[in-house]
């Protein structure tokens, strides 16, 4: 015997619930139906009947056997059960998926054996339940301790994050200040360089402009003077010549006299020369 399953099935014939007890073997199964108002019914589905149904449904033996396990354990809710004339059938809509012939239990020994197996099965299930309950309690305790540790870690994490954020803000502000200072210094240096170069170029340009203007003005005045001299009347030129000759004579006579008289005449001639030159200059600019 591999496994025992127990479930409730609903009979579509008399609208009653039956308790279905199934003993699963490697290649066949045994069932027992229990209902309060009738005698217990037992039956068996052997390997031959399983092969017949598997061939009708075009399935392998293993596939059909696993499907019947799901059906008789009550896992498939779409299956309908029919118990009539000591025959159990299960169908999917109109297709008959299985059939087992039943008969009532007359021998009390068979009933005692089945009941003993049920008790063993129940005992095994109870042991498993107690083990699972203990594991569940241990897991609950572990979960609680882990939750407490997680909460503490979260608190530590939040405090550390807040401290780090504060430190980061302070550091970031200091970096911003340093960057602003550096930018200001760079701007000041750039502005100072620009102003120096601008002043130098402006002064050189202004000086060059002044020089060119002065040179042009002198050239214009010289050209005007030359034109005026060339356009003077002939009388003025003759007077200049006579004046020059008389001056030469005075200088020559003065040279034959004494030293004092020479100095005096030289000074006189200088004065006369300067006077004539001044007159000539005045005449030029009349």
Backbone torsions as a table, in degrees:
resi	resn	phi	psi	omega
1	UNK	NA	129.6	-179.5
2	UNK	-93.4	-51.0	-169.6
3	UNK	-152.2	150.9	175.4
4	UNK	-122.3	131.6	177.1
5	UNK	-126.7	148.1	178.7
6	UNK	-134.7	132.6	176.8
7	UNK	-153.8	169.2	176.6
8	UNK	-104.5	136.3	177.7
9	UNK	-125.0	151.3	-178.9
10	UNK	-104.0	124.6	-179.4
11	UNK	-83.8	122.6	-179.0
12	UNK	-76.1	-11.0	-177.2
13	UNK	-84.8	-54.1	-177.0
14	UNK	-109.3	7.1	177.3
15	UNK	55.2	52.4	178.3
16	UNK	-130.6	155.9	176.7
17	UNK	-96.1	135.4	177.6
18	UNK	-120.6	149.2	173.9
19	UNK	-94.4	121.1	-176.1
20	UNK	-104.0	117.8	177.0
21	UNK	-107.8	126.6	-174.9
22	UNK	-129.4	133.1	172.2
23	UNK	-109.0	120.0	-175.8
24	UNK	-99.1	127.1	174.3
25	UNK	-113.0	-177.1	-176.1
26	UNK	-66.8	-40.5	-175.2
27	UNK	-130.5	10.3	177.2
28	UNK	-157.5	179.1	-179.1
29	UNK	-150.7	154.8	176.8
30	UNK	-123.9	143.4	-179.5
31	UNK	-128.6	161.8	174.0
32	UNK	-147.2	127.0	179.5
33	UNK	-102.4	133.2	-178.9
34	UNK	-123.1	131.6	175.2
35	UNK	-146.2	145.5	-169.6
36	UNK	-66.9	-27.5	-173.2
37	UNK	-101.9	-2.3	180.0
38	UNK	-129.2	167.2	176.6
39	UNK	-72.6	152.9	177.5
40	UNK	-63.0	141.1	179.5
41	UNK	-114.1	135.8	179.6
42	UNK	-125.1	156.7	178.7
43	UNK	-162.9	173.9	-176.8
44	UNK	-146.1	141.1	174.5
45	UNK	-114.6	105.7	-174.8
46	UNK	-84.4	-179.6	-176.1
47	UNK	-67.4	-31.2	-179.8
48	UNK	-65.6	-47.1	179.1
49	UNK	-65.1	-35.5	177.8
50	UNK	-65.0	-42.8	177.6
51	UNK	-63.3	-39.6	179.8
52	UNK	-61.9	-47.7	-179.4
53	UNK	-68.0	-36.5	178.6
54	UNK	-66.1	-37.1	176.8
55	UNK	-69.4	-39.3	177.4
56	UNK	-62.2	-39.2	-179.6
57	UNK	-89.6	5.9	179.7
58	UNK	52.9	52.9	177.2
59	UNK	-132.8	161.8	177.3
60	UNK	-78.7	168.0	-178.8
61	UNK	-63.0	-46.0	-178.1
62	UNK	-64.1	-43.1	179.3
63	UNK	-60.9	-45.3	-179.7
64	UNK	-65.7	-37.8	-178.3
65	UNK	-66.4	-42.5	178.5
66	UNK	-65.4	-38.3	178.9
67	UNK	-66.0	-40.7	178.0
68	UNK	-65.6	-31.4	174.7
69	UNK	-61.6	-46.4	179.0
70	UNK	-62.5	-38.4	-176.7
71	UNK	-69.7	-49.1	-175.5
72	UNK	-78.0	-9.9	171.6
73	UNK	-88.4	-4.4	178.8
74	UNK	83.1	15.5	-179.3
75	UNK	-79.5	-30.9	179.7
76	UNK	-92.2	112.6	-175.2
77	UNK	-83.8	-12.2	-178.9
78	UNK	-83.9	-7.6	-177.8
79	UNK	-82.1	140.7	177.5
80	UNK	-114.3	141.1	-175.3
81	UNK	-111.8	142.0	179.3
82	UNK	-132.1	122.1	177.9
83	UNK	-119.9	111.3	-176.4
84	UNK	-153.7	132.8	178.7
85	UNK	56.0	43.5	178.3
86	UNK	57.2	36.6	176.1
87	UNK	-131.7	130.9	176.9
88	UNK	-105.5	125.2	177.5
89	UNK	-126.8	147.6	171.8
90	UNK	-130.1	136.1	-172.1
91	UNK	-131.5	154.7	170.2
92	UNK	-115.2	99.8	-171.7
93	UNK	59.9	-102.2	-176.4
94	UNK	-105.7	-13.5	-176.7
95	UNK	-85.8	132.0	176.0
96	UNK	-85.5	117.4	-177.1
97	UNK	-95.2	-16.3	179.7
98	UNK	-172.9	158.6	-178.2
99	UNK	-152.8	137.7	178.5
100	UNK	-137.2	131.1	175.1
101	UNK	-84.5	137.2	-175.5
102	UNK	-115.4	157.3	172.3
103	UNK	-148.7	152.5	-176.7
104	UNK	-77.1	153.5	-177.9
105	UNK	-87.7	120.1	176.8
106	UNK	-102.5	-28.2	-178.2
107	UNK	-91.6	126.7	-179.7
108	UNK	-70.0	-23.4	-178.3
109	UNK	-65.5	-40.1	177.8
110	UNK	-61.6	-42.0	-179.8
111	UNK	-64.3	-40.4	179.0
112	UNK	-64.4	-39.7	178.9
113	UNK	-62.8	-46.0	179.0
114	UNK	-62.9	-39.8	179.9
115	UNK	-67.0	-38.1	177.5
116	UNK	-63.6	-42.5	177.3
117	UNK	-63.8	-38.2	177.1
118	UNK	-62.5	-42.0	178.9
119	UNK	-63.6	-41.8	177.3
120	UNK	-61.9	-44.0	179.0
121	UNK	-61.9	-43.3	178.9
122	UNK	-63.7	-41.0	179.2
123	UNK	-62.3	-43.9	178.1
124	UNK	-62.2	-41.2	178.5
125	UNK	-65.3	-39.0	-179.6
126	UNK	-64.4	-41.7	177.5
127	UNK	-61.6	-43.8	177.3
128	UNK	-61.6	-38.2	-179.7
129	UNK	-65.1	-43.2	179.3
130	UNK	-63.2	-42.0	178.4
131	UNK	-62.0	-43.6	-179.8
132	UNK	-66.3	-35.6	177.5
133	UNK	-64.4	-42.9	177.8
134	UNK	-62.6	-43.4	177.4
135	UNK	-62.1	-39.0	179.5
136	UNK	-64.3	-40.6	178.3
137	UNK	-63.5	-44.8	178.8
138	UNK	-61.0	-42.1	179.1
139	UNK	-65.5	-35.7	177.8
140	UNK	-64.8	-43.6	178.6
141	UNK	-63.2	-43.9	178.3
142	UNK	-61.8	-40.1	179.6
143	UNK	-63.6	-40.9	179.2
144	UNK	-64.1	-45.8	178.8
145	UNK	-62.3	-40.3	178.4
146	UNK	-64.9	-38.9	178.3
147	UNK	-63.3	-41.8	177.4
148	UNK	-62.5	-43.6	178.9
149	UNK	-63.3	-39.8	179.3
150	UNK	-64.4	-41.5	178.2
151	UNK	-62.0	-42.5	177.5
152	UNK	-63.0	-43.2	179.3
153	UNK	-63.3	-36.5	178.4
154	UNK	-65.6	-42.4	177.7
155	UNK	-61.2	-45.8	178.8
156	UNK	-61.9	-41.1	-179.8
157	UNK	-62.7	-44.5	-179.4
158	UNK	-64.1	-42.2	178.7
159	UNK	-64.6	-42.6	178.1
160	UNK	-63.1	-40.6	178.6
161	UNK	-63.5	-42.5	178.7
162	UNK	-62.2	-44.6	178.4
163	UNK	-62.1	-43.0	-179.8
164	UNK	-65.5	-38.5	178.1
165	UNK	-63.6	-41.7	178.9
166	UNK	-62.1	-47.7	179.1
167	UNK	-62.8	-39.3	179.6
168	UNK	-65.5	-38.4	179.4
169	UNK	-64.6	-43.5	179.0
170	UNK	-61.7	-46.8	-179.5
171	UNK	-63.7	-40.7	-179.9
172	UNK	-64.9	-41.2	178.2
173	UNK	-64.0	-41.2	178.7
174	UNK	-64.1	-40.8	178.2
175	UNK	-64.0	-39.4	178.8
176	UNK	-62.8	-42.9	178.9
177	UNK	-61.7	-45.0	179.5
178	UNK	-61.7	-42.1	179.3
179	UNK	-63.6	-40.9	177.7
180	UNK	-63.0	-43.0	178.4
181	UNK	-60.7	-45.2	179.6
182	UNK	-63.5	-40.0	177.7
183	UNK	-63.7	-41.6	179.2
184	UNK	-63.7	-43.6	178.5
185	UNK	-62.9	-41.7	178.6
186	UNK	-63.1	-41.4	178.6
187	UNK	-63.9	-43.0	179.1
188	UNK	-61.8	-43.6	179.1
189	UNK	-62.7	-44.4	179.6
190	UNK	-63.0	-42.7	-179.8
191	UNK	-65.5	-40.3	178.6
192	UNK	-63.9	-43.7	178.2
193	UNK	-61.1	-44.1	-179.5
194	UNK	-63.2	-43.5	-177.6
195	UNK	-64.9	-40.7	179.4
196	UNK	-62.3	-47.6	-179.2
197	UNK	-66.4	-37.0	179.1
198	UNK	-63.7	-44.1	-178.0
199	UNK	-63.4	-45.9	-178.1
200	UNK	-61.2	-46.8	-178.8
201	UNK	-66.1	-37.9	-179.9
202	UNK	-65.2	-45.7	-178.3
203	UNK	-64.0	-43.4	179.6
204	UNK	-62.6	-42.4	178.6
205	UNK	-63.2	-41.9	-179.8
206	UNK	-65.4	-43.0	179.7
207	UNK	-62.6	-42.6	178.0
208	UNK	-62.5	-39.2	178.4
209	UNK	-63.4	-44.5	-179.9
210	UNK	-62.3	-43.0	-179.3
211	UNK	-62.3	-44.7	179.7
212	UNK	-63.8	-40.4	179.2
213	UNK	-64.6	-43.2	179.1
214	UNK	-62.4	-42.4	-179.4
215	UNK	-63.7	-41.3	179.0
216	UNK	-64.6	-41.4	-179.5
217	UNK	-64.7	-42.0	178.7
218	UNK	-63.9	-43.0	177.5
219	UNK	-59.7	-39.4	-179.5
220	UNK	-66.7	-42.3	179.7
221	UNK	-64.8	-41.6	179.3
222	UNK	-62.5	-43.8	179.3
223	UNK	-63.2	-37.2	178.4
224	UNK	-65.3	-43.6	179.6
225	UNK	-61.6	-45.1	179.9
226	UNK	-61.2	-43.0	179.5
227	UNK	-64.4	-37.5	-179.6
228	UNK	-68.7	-41.0	-179.6
229	UNK	-64.9	-42.3	179.5
230	UNK	-66.0	-28.3	-179.2
231	UNK	-92.5	8.9	179.9
232	UNK	-70.7	154.3	177.6
233	UNK	-72.7	162.4	-175.6
234	UNK	-71.6	-30.1	-179.4
235	UNK	-61.7	-42.6	179.8
236	UNK	-62.4	-40.6	179.4
237	UNK	-64.7	-42.2	178.3
238	UNK	-62.5	-42.9	176.7
239	UNK	-58.5	-39.6	178.3
240	UNK	-61.9	-41.2	-177.8
241	UNK	-66.7	-45.1	179.5
242	UNK	-62.4	-43.2	177.9
243	UNK	-60.5	-39.6	179.8
244	UNK	-67.6	-39.1	-180.0
245	UNK	-66.2	-46.2	178.8
246	UNK	-59.8	-39.2	178.6
247	UNK	-63.0	-39.6	-179.9
248	UNK	-66.4	-41.1	177.8
249	UNK	-61.3	-44.8	-179.6
250	UNK	-61.1	-42.6	-179.7
251	UNK	-64.6	-39.1	-178.6
252	UNK	-66.5	-43.6	179.5
253	UNK	-66.6	-39.4	-179.3
254	UNK	-64.8	-27.5	-178.8
255	UNK	-71.0	-26.4	179.4
256	UNK	-81.9	-14.0	178.8
257	UNK	-81.7	-170.4	-178.0
258	UNK	-71.1	173.9	-177.3
259	UNK	-64.7	-46.1	-177.5
260	UNK	-62.3	-45.6	177.9
261	UNK	-63.3	-35.5	176.6
262	UNK	-60.9	-46.9	179.9
263	UNK	-62.2	-42.0	-178.4
264	UNK	-65.3	-46.3	179.5
265	UNK	-63.5	-35.8	179.4
266	UNK	-64.5	-39.5	179.3
267	UNK	-68.6	-37.7	-179.1
268	UNK	-66.1	-45.2	178.4
269	UNK	-59.9	-37.9	178.5
270	UNK	-62.1	-42.2	-178.1
271	UNK	-67.4	-40.1	178.4
272	UNK	-64.8	-39.5	178.6
273	UNK	-63.3	-44.7	179.1
274	UNK	-64.8	-35.8	179.4
275	UNK	-65.5	-43.4	179.6
276	UNK	-64.0	-42.0	179.2
277	UNK	-63.3	-39.9	178.6
278	UNK	-64.2	-41.3	177.7
279	UNK	-62.6	-42.1	-179.9
280	UNK	-62.2	-38.2	177.9
281	UNK	-64.5	-40.8	179.6
282	UNK	-64.9	-40.2	178.3
283	UNK	-64.1	-34.6	178.8
284	UNK	-63.1	-40.6	-174.6
285	UNK	-97.3	17.4	173.4
286	UNK	-71.3	NA	NA
